[in-house]
Amino acid sequence: MSEVKKKEPAPKKAEDEKNRKEKAPDENQDLSDEDKQLQEELSLLVERLSETEAPALQRAALEELRRQIRSSTTSMTSVPKPLKFLRPHYAALCAAWEATPPGEERRFCADIVSVLAMTVSAERDCLRYRLRGSQEPLASWGHEYVRHLAGEVAKAWQDATEEDGGGGGESEGVAAAGGGRAALLKLVEEIVPYDMAHNAEPEACDLLMEIERLDLLSAHVDESTFTKVCLYLTSCVSYVPEPESGALLRCALATLRQFGRHPEALRLALQLNDADLIADVFSSCRDVTVQKQMAFVLDRHGVFLELSEELE
């Protein structure tokens, strides 16, 4: 008779999973005493926001929340602890904003909800509550907030409809907040100077490209930023079709001329293959030595200009 082999008992996966979950440390157990104290303080502040009948307590809670968030969002390498601890209270903060009567406290509450919206998946709440807030300078909330807001502005702009276009309304929530293209453009005019001043020129260019308003760029570039701006614009040309690529080249060309960089501007005019623009760039240069250099460049490309006797 053949010997019957005994089957080994199956591993107790269910028990292992149960034991693993029991051994898993509670998230709150990992918090230090200082973090637990901060978490309790923030929870108490959120509770006080719902006390609309006591404006003094509500105002004090708002000021403390603003102070905690501002101090933590100036540099964000990870989710700041105040935002992390406030995230579960997002719905309560939105409800507190709804219950607060119109006034300064309501606008301050909208500012806090706008910043906290970065940590949740609510679509465009960051922008929606920003438009309803106190409109204080963006710099007070840090670079990550400005970056997040810029992304929502770009999406809202694409969904918005021109006032004379017809056939649709403004993006959902933006019009309800008292905004539209005019309100979005006002935010853009705050975001772009901030990016330019904080070494984020590519982000400023991306935003203006998204809303097709590169004409606003010239007002915000200076001697320290125009080189990086033009380099970024020209590097993007290969990745966009016409007529967007031509618009990028013309914007970079205008910026170079604005700062007297005629040889570089001539190179872009040649790339555009615009004879009138080539002649205009060449004749606008007042430095004879530089003009001779540009003449050699034109000769190299086989481009000939009819010059006046004065230029000759």
Summary of the structure (lengths in Angstrom):
residues: 312
radius of gyration: 29.0
end to end distance: 114.6
largest distance: 117.8
contacts: 861
relative contact order: 0.05
helix: 68%
strand: 0%
